[in-house]
C-alpha cells in the first residue's frame, strides 16, 4: 500500500483542478504578473491536515476548534481503539468543494474522506467514505465541524466499532523435503486424576502408569502426584490420540485422558531446544503485541516457534460491527488466514535417532548431523540435562583433540607432509608448564611417528613440539577454511554459535590452542561444520531455516580468506581415515558399516573438575559431531553414541 503522504499527494490534483483553472484565467488577463499564482486553499489544507491526523491516530495537530479537540480525541479512541491495534489504516481527501457562504455569512466548505483499512491476511481492503464540514475560523484558515460520523458510518451519537477475531490455524513446521514435523494434532493429556481413586492408592497407581508409559523415573512421577492437591489431575505425558500407549493405559485405575489440541511433532519434545514450543500467550506477550494477540491465544513461547511466531501465527478472521445503542450493524468480515509454514532442513528420522541417543544422558550433551553437500542441518539434539538450552548449536566448549584437524591443516600449509616425523614424548614442558598425552596413550605410539600417526593416535606433545612452525593467526586462518571461528553468526535465521579461535596467542596459550584447548572454543554444530567442510572440500555454513535469503547468506559466508584446496581436503581425509583404521576411533567405530569412506577424530578436553568428550565423523554425505560436557574420553564416551547414530552392522 502507498504511504499515507504519498496517497494524499497523488489525490490532491483533482481537488484543486477548479482552482488551477481559475489561476490560469487570471494570469491571462494580467500583463504585470507573468507567473501564474495558485490561489490559497485553506479549506483543502485543513482537510488534508485532518486526514493526516486521522491516519496517524494523533489528533493534536488536527484543525479542530478548542472545544472540539478533546472530544474528538476521546471519540477516536472510543470508536476505533479495538481496530487500530489490529489493522493499519490511511485516510485520504478524495474531494473538496469550493468554499461557500452560509446563512450567517460565514464561509464554509465540504470535504469527502476515504478510510482504507489494510486488513492483514487478505488483499481486499475495507474502505468506506466519510464527509467533513469545514468552517472558516478567520479569513485564512478553516477548522473541522467535528462529528462522530467522521470516524465511521452507522455510529449515531454514541456508536462504537467492535471487533471479534477468530484464531487462525497455525502454520506447520516443515523439515527436509517439506515433511511435516510439527502441526496441530488431537492429543490426550495422560495422568492420574486423584479424584478417581482413594488416597491410599495414589502412589501405587502413579507408579503403575509411569511404568506402562516407560517413564525413566516412575517414583519421581509418583512423588509429583503425592505432592499435588487432593483433587489434582497430574499429567504424566501428552501423546497423540492414536498413540499405541493410549490403549495400554486406558484401563489403569485412576488414569484420566483429557482430550486437547496441541502443536506437536512426532514426540512431545521433538527438537525442543531448537524449535521451542507453542502455548497460551502470557500477559507480557499480549501487552507487547499491540492488540494482535488476545488472552487465550496460542503462540510460540520459545525457540523458532517464538522467533517466527508472527509468520506461523497467521491472522484470525475479523468481524467488525458498529454498535449504537441496541442496534448493531455488521460492517466487515474476513476469513481467518492460516500462518505460513516454517521450512527447516531437519530430517525427522535422524532427529529422532539423535534424541533417543542423547536425551537420557545425565549431563549436558549435543549431537549434530550436517549434509556436507548442501550444508543442511539434518539433526540437532540436546540432552534433557541441558534444561532447554541448545547445547548442540550454542554451546561454547573447548573442542579438545577434534581441533587437531585444524592444526593439521595449518601445519600442511607451513610446508609439512603427512609422512614427516615428529617426536611424540610422554610429556612436554612449555614455559614451565608440563603438558602430557591423554591417560592410556599407547606406548607403541611414542617416539618418532609420522604426522599422520600423530593425528591418528592424537599425540599432544608432538603437535606442541612444532608450535613455532605456525602462529595463532595461522590456526585461525585454517579454522576459517573449515567453517570454524565465526562466533554468533548473524543472518542464518536461527541462533548459532560457530566457535572462536584467537588470532593472537603465545607460550602456553598457543601450545594449548594447538590441541583445542586454551582460548579455543566450539559448539557441537561448529565441529560438525568442520567435519562437513573436510568432507565437502570447502568451508560449509550450516543451514537450518530453509529460505533463499538464508541460503544466500550461507553461500556468502563460505568466501573465506584462504579457501580449502582439494589437495588439502584429501590429506585431511587421509589422516581422519587413519583415526578409524588404526587410531583412537578404531575400537569405538569397529562395528560401523564401512566402505572405506568413514572418517573420524576423537577429542578429550580438560576443564576444571572434569573432561569434555567429543567425536566428529563423516561418511558418505553425512557429517556428525557428538559432545558430552562430562565424559571419560572421546572414544569411550562419545564414540559409542557416534557408532549407534551412524548405524552398526
Helices and strands as residue ranges (DSSP letters): H 4-28, H 42-56, G 59-61, H 66-84, E 88-96, E 100-101, E 107-118, E 126-138, E 141-145, G 148-150, E 160-165, E 173-174, G 176-178, E 180-193, G 199-201, H 202-212, H 218-227, E 233-240, H 244-249, E 255-264, H 272-275, E 278-280, H 283-288, E 298-300, H 303-307, H 309-313, E 318-324, E 327-333, E 342-343, H 348-358, E 365-371, E 376-382, G 384-386, H 391-394, G 400-403, H 404-413, E 421-424, E 427-430, E 433-436, G 443-445, E 447-450, H 451-457, H 460-465, G 467-469, H 472-481, H 507-514, H 524-536, H 548-557, H 566-582, E 599-607, E 610-619, E 622-628, I 634-638, H 639-646
